[in-house]
């Protein structure tokens, strides 16, 4: 698929180190974690295949770079982001990680049979975004920042992806893609701050914690402010900052100094409230916007899910319900997420 192809292209040029290094450090030396996230509303219930209907994200995240003996010998991609972290947080960090991601998302109106533009319904749209960012941990607090650049429009190949998959599984084709948003370069700067509170152990060896978060996004892809929390309950909880893969830090390895257990499992419940000032998939193109809807400025969502770890492999499932995004839309939208990651051993 397209995001996987782009990710492979990024990895192929990510191992360039400084010419002054006798032994350049490779990505494989950094104990990286590779994660794949799939979102789809096929399991959301009757009348779905609407709104944010599918998404695919591939993420590569480094291990802990704090106190690295030879930062100038890191791969060029890692060295570039690491320099930003050192400038923003010159001292006192327990852990820092850099990440690179590729995201592809598809957004569709409720009526997939209509050929002409549909009044009072969201336009067809597809997005392809490349991201780079970092996590900076100090104690039980974490700062996470990502910059994503990409394109919304036909060049993101949403029609080919959606109808291609529908053809394979025998689902109905969507006929209105000629009315999608036109090509527009997009930018999104995401920042999130989190704080973890661990509760006292409950009977029979179970554990529980609460992770609060607040942050926001700036850019012509999306501009909003958000806040919320995630509650987890299970065995051998990791000292990371949650398992909500739709948030900036949901795919994280910032586990602190405590080594992860060989196996672990937990259930989680999360919520997020958002004040939205702009969303290109609803507000339409920045210039010449002729396809848009009356966006609701306040958005809420809640989710429940389960996660498990066996040694270096993690798998998670999440069911999300999101409130009405535009005034003529359906009251709520549901979709599911499957996330899997593997921590590659250092060589």
N, C-alpha and C positions, 0 to 999 in steps of 0.2 A: 504494500500500500504506500501512498504518497508520503505520509509522515515517516515511515520506516526508511524509505529511500533517502529522504533528506537527512535523517539521523545518521545513516551510514556515511553519507557524504561529509557531515560534520566531523565524525570520528576519524575519518581518513586523513584529515588535515589538522587534527588536534594534538599531535605528538611532536610538534616543532619546539625545541628548547633553545636556550641561548647558545650561541656558538662558542662561548667561553667555557662551557661545561665539558668535562672529560667524559662523564657518564650522564647523558640526558635522562631525566626521569620520565617514564611513560605513564599513560593513563592506567595501565595494568599494575603499576607500582603503588597506586593511590588507594587501593581497595575500594573501587567505585561500586555504586549500586545502580543497576539498570531496572527501570520501572516502566510498565505498560498499563495504561488506563483506558478502559472502554466504557463509554456512556451510551445508553440506548433506551428509548421509551417503549420498546416492544413489550416490556414487562410492566408497563405503567397502567394497564387496564384498557377497557374498551374505549374506542374513540381517540386513541393516542396517535402516534406518528404525526405530531404537530408541535410547533414551538421548537425548543432545543431538542431535536429528534435524535441526534447521534453525535458522538465525539470520540476522537482517538488521540491520545497523548503518549509520547515516548520521552522519558527523562533519564539523563545520565548525571549522577551526583557523585562528587568526590568523597573520599573519607576525610577525616579531620586533618586540616592543614595547619592548625595552630602549633607554633614552635617547630615548624619544619626546618631542618638544618640547612637546606640549600634551596631557598625559594626561587633563585634565579635559574635553577635547572628544571623547574616545572614546565610542563607543556605550555605553549604560547597561550592557548585558550584559557587555561587555569591561571597562569601567571597574570594575565590581563585583569581578570575579575578579582583575583587575590589582592592585587595592588589597590583596588578600590576599597576593599574591606580594611586593609591596613591603614588607609588614609582616613576612613570614617571612624575606625575603632583602633587607635594606635596601641592601646594597652588594656589588659584586664580581661580578655576573652578566655573562656574555657575551651571553646570549640568554634571552628569556622569551616564551612563547606561551600563549594561552588557547584553550580548546576547548569545544565544546558537542556533545553526541551524543544520539542516540535509538537504543535497542536493543530488538529483539523476538526472543525465543527460545522454542522449542517443545521439550518433553521428553516422551517417550512410553515405555510398557513394550514388551516384546518381542512380545507377542501383541496385535495390533491388531484381531483378530476378536472377542475376548471382550467381552461386554456388562457382566458383573458385575466387581467389583473382583478383581484377580488377586493371590493370596497370594504373598509373597516376590518380587514384582516392583515396580519403581518406579512411582509414580503418574503419571497424566497431569498436566502442568503447562505453563503459559505465563507468560511474564514480559514486561512492557513497562516500560522504564527510561529516564528522562531524566537526562543527565549534564552536569556542568560541571567544568572542571578547568584545570590549567596544567602547563607544563614550564618548569623553571629550569635553565639550563646554565651550568657554569663549567668551562672547559677541556674535558677528556675525560670529565667526569662530569655526570650529569643526575639531577635529582629530578623525579618526576612524581606528581601527586596528582589524584584525581578523586572527586567526590561524586555518587552516583547515587541517585535517588529514583524510585519507581514502584509497580507493583502486580503481584502474582502471583495468578492465578485466572481465572475466566470473563471478567472485564472486559478481560483482555488479548487476548481473541478468538483463542486458539490453535486451537480447534476449527474456526472458520470459515476461518482461514487455511490450515491443513493440509488439511482436506477439500476446500476450494475449489481449491487447487493440484492435489490428487490427481485431482479431477474433470476438470480441464483436460488433464492429461497421461495420463489413463486408468489411474491407479494405484488400488489398493484403498483404500476408506474405512476410517478408524479409528472403531470403534463404542463405545468405552468412555469418551468424553469427559465423560459425566455423572458420572464418578467422579473428576474432576480435583480438585486442591486448591481450597479455597474462597478467595474474595477476601481478600487481606491486603496492606496497605501495606508496602512494603519499603524498606530503606535500605542502602546499601553505600558505605563509605569505602575507597578503594583508594590505596595508596602504593607506589611502586617507585623504586629507585635503581639506576642503571646506570653502568658504566665501560667505555670503549672502548679497546682496545689494537690499534694498527695494526702489522702485521708488515712487514718489509722486502719490497720488490717482488721477485716471483719472475720467472723468465725469460719472455720474449715479452710483456712489458708487463702481465702479470696482477697483481692485488693481492689481499690477504687481510687480514682483521681478526677480532677476537674481542670480543664484547660480553657481559660478565657482568651479571647482574641479581639483585636480591633485594628482597623486599617482602612485602606481605600485604594482607588485606582484613578489615574489621570490619563487622558489621551482621547483621540478621536474614535478608538474602538469602544471604550467604555469609561465613564467617569462616575464614581460613586464613593460613598463612605459606608463602612459596615462595622458591625460588632456582634459578638455572640459567644457561645461556649460549647464545649463538648464534655460529656460525662462518660467515663469508661468503667467497666466492672469486669473482672476476670482473674486469671491466674498468671503470675510472672509478668505483670505489666512492665513494659519498657519505660525507661525514664525519658522518652521522647516527648513530642508535643502534639500527639494525637494522630488519628488515622482517617481524617476527613479528606479524601483525595481531591475534592473540588476546590479546596482552599489552597492558597499559595504554599503553605508548609505541610500540606497533607501527605506529600510523598517525601518524608524526611528521614535522615539518619542521625539527627542531633540527639543522641541517646545519653549524653553525659559520660561520666567516668565509669559508671557501673556497667560491666559487660552484660550483653543480652543473654537471656537464658536459652538453652538448647531448644526448648519448646515453650509456647505460650498461646493463650487465647483470651479473647475478651469480646464483650458486646458493647456497643456505644450508642449514645443518643446525642444529637447535636442540633443546634438552631442558629440561625443567622438573620439579622435584620439589616436592611440596606436602604439608604437614601440615594436614589439614582438621578443623576443630572443628565446623563447621556448614555445611549446604547445604540450603536449604529445599526444593529439588526432590527431595531424597532423604529428609530428616528429617521432611517434612510441615509443616503449618501450626504456628505457634508456640503458638496456643491451640486446643484441641480437635483435635489431630493424630490422625486415625484412619487415615491412609494414609501409610505410611512403610516404609523398608527398613533393614536393618542395614548402615549405611554403613561403608566401609573408611576408616580414618583417614589412610592414606598413599596418595598418588596420584602417578603418574609419567606423563609423556608425552614423545614425541619426534616431530619433524616434519622433513620435507625439502621444499624448494620452489625456485622460481626467480622472479626479479624483473627487470623491465626498465624503463628510463626513456627516453623520447624527448621532449626539451625539458621541458615542464611537465606531461607526462602520465606516470603510473606505473601499471603493472599487475603483479600478483603472484599466484602460485598456490602453495598450501601443502597438503600431505597430512599429516594428524595421526593418530597412534595413541595412544590413552589407555588406561591400565591399568584393571583392574576397579575400579568405583566403589562397589559394594556386594557383600556376600558371596555372595548368590545370583544375581548378574548374570553376564553373559558375561565371559570372561577379558580381552578387550580390545575397544575400540570405535574405529572409524576413520571419519573424515569429511574432507572437502576444503573449502578456503576459496579464494574468488576475491576479490581486493581491487583496486580501481581508484581513483585520485585525480587531481585536476586542480588545479593552482595557478592561480588566477584572476589575470590581470594587474592591477596597480594602476592606478587611473584618476586 
